[in-house]
Amino acid sequence: TIEASQEVPGMQYCGTIEAWQTIPLTFQSSGIVTSVKVEEGDKVTKGQILATVDNGDNQSVYEAAKAKYEQAKDAYDRLKTVHDKGSLTEIKWVEMETNLKQAESQMNLTKSSLEKCIMRAPDNGMIGRRNIEPGQSALTTASPIELVKIDKVLVKFSVPENEISKVKKGMKASFS
């Protein structure tokens, strides 16, 4: 039996759900990847370690720069009292200050290089893609890990040309 109905037949389409924002992450240091601590679909928080690069060379350079800084600091501290008493020439004192500043700057620079061996999450999100494995070069992939923000999502679908006139601004829609 065919009867009149108040229901409007719905239009159904296939589509995709995409992240609101995708952030491609890269290593800031070259080298061999030593560990990848996340998988696709993992939730991550800002600052969380995602992957690391071999830091052996950078660690050695940092230790040498730190030792040089400590040596310059010790010399500065020892000669400060001599300078304060007026027993040290001004040119020698300026040399000590300059040596200390240079050593501190070099130590900070090498520390920064050491910290760049660790890839951290720049924000909260979810791992959308992981394109790197331990043992690979850190620079082989343009974006070894992608962080996606899915607080909001985009639903994309195509409407056939002969049905586009049925779609009106402000219509209610649902998806599953």
C-alpha positions in Angstrom: 0.0 0.0 0.0 1.3 3.4 -1.0 0.5 6.3 1.3 1.4 10.0 1.5 4.2 10.7 3.9 5.4 13.9 5.7 9.0 12.8 5.7 11.4 14.3 3.2 13.7 11.8 1.7 17.3 12.4 2.7 20.2 12.8 0.4 23.2 10.5 1.2 26.8 11.0 0.1 30.1 9.4 0.9 32.9 11.7 2.1 35.9 12.1 4.3 36.5 13.6 7.7 39.7 15.6 7.9 41.6 17.3 10.7 40.9 21.0 11.3 44.7 21.6 11.4 47.7 19.5 10.4 51.2 20.4 11.6 54.1 18.8 9.8 57.0 18.3 12.2 60.6 18.1 11.2 63.9 17.4 13.0 66.0 20.5 13.7 69.2 18.5 13.7 70.6 16.1 11.2 71.7 12.6 12.2 70.3 9.1 12.6 67.0 8.6 14.4 67.5 6.7 17.6 63.9 6.4 18.8 60.4 7.2 17.8 58.1 7.2 20.9 54.7 7.6 19.2 52.4 5.7 16.9 49.7 7.0 14.6 46.6 7.8 16.6 48.4 8.5 19.9 47.3 11.6 21.8 50.2 13.9 22.7 50.6 16.9 24.9 52.6 20.0 24.4 56.3 19.4 25.1 56.1 15.6 25.0 59.1 13.9 23.4 58.1 12.4 20.0 61.4 11.2 18.6 65.2 11.6 19.1 68.2 11.8 16.9 71.7 10.5 17.9 73.2 13.2 20.0 76.7 11.7 20.6 78.6 14.3 18.7 76.5 17.2 20.0 76.9 15.9 23.6 80.7 15.9 23.2 80.8 19.4 21.8 78.6 20.6 24.6 80.7 19.0 27.3 83.9 20.6 25.8 82.2 24.0 25.6 80.9 23.7 29.2 84.4 22.8 30.4 85.8 25.9 28.6 83.1 28.1 30.2 83.8 26.7 33.7 87.5 27.4 33.1 86.8 31.0 32.0 84.4 31.5 34.9 87.0 30.3 37.4 89.7 32.6 35.9 87.2 35.5 36.0 86.3 34.8 39.6 89.9 34.5 40.7 91.0 37.7 39.0 87.9 39.8 40.1 89.3 40.3 43.5 92.7 41.3 42.1 90.9 43.7 39.7 88.8 45.2 42.5 91.9 46.0 44.5 93.4 47.8 41.5 96.2 45.3 41.0 95.1 44.1 37.5 95.5 46.2 34.3 92.3 47.2 32.6 93.2 45.5 29.4 93.7 42.2 31.2 90.4 42.6 32.9 88.6 43.3 29.6 90.2 40.2 28.1 88.9 38.1 31.0 85.4 39.5 30.6 85.5 38.9 26.9 86.8 35.3 27.3 83.9 34.6 29.8 81.3 36.0 27.5 82.6 34.0 24.5 82.8 30.8 26.5 79.2 31.3 27.8 77.9 32.1 24.3 79.6 28.9 22.9 78.2 26.8 25.7 74.7 28.1 25.1 75.0 27.5 21.4 76.1 23.9 21.8 73.4 23.3 24.4 70.8 24.5 21.9 72.2 22.1 19.3 72.0 19.3 21.8 68.4 20.1 22.6 67.5 20.1 18.9 68.2 16.3 18.8 64.8 15.9 20.5 61.6 16.4 18.6 58.9 17.6 21.0 55.2 18.2 20.4 54.6 21.9 19.8 51.0 21.7 21.0 48.4 19.2 22.2 47.0 17.0 19.5 47.1 13.5 17.9 49.7 11.8 15.7 48.1 11.7 12.3 51.1 10.3 10.4 54.4 8.7 11.3 56.8 8.4 8.4 60.1 7.6 10.2 61.7 4.6 11.9 64.8 4.3 14.1 67.9 3.9 12.0 66.8 6.3 9.3 68.4 9.6 8.6 66.5 12.4 10.2 66.4 14.3 6.9 65.1 11.6 4.6 61.4 12.6 5.0 60.0 16.1 4.6 57.7 15.7 7.6 58.6 12.5 9.6 55.6 13.1 12.0 52.4 15.0 11.5 50.5 16.4 14.4 46.7 16.9 13.8 44.3 19.0 15.8 40.9 17.3 15.9 39.1 19.5 18.4 37.1 20.5 15.3 37.0 18.4 12.1 36.0 19.1 8.5 33.5 16.9 6.7 34.1 16.9 3.0 31.8 15.3 0.4 30.9 15.8 -3.2 27.3 16.5 -4.3 26.4 15.3 -7.8 25.7 18.1 -10.3 22.0 17.1 -10.8 21.4 17.3 -7.0 23.2 20.5 -6.2 20.0 22.6 -6.6 18.4 20.6 -3.7 21.1 21.8 -1.3 20.2 25.2 0.3 22.1 27.4 2.7 21.1 26.7 6.3 19.9 23.1 5.7 20.4 20.7 8.6 22.8 17.9 7.9 24.1 14.9 9.9 26.9 12.5 9.3 27.8 9.0 10.5 
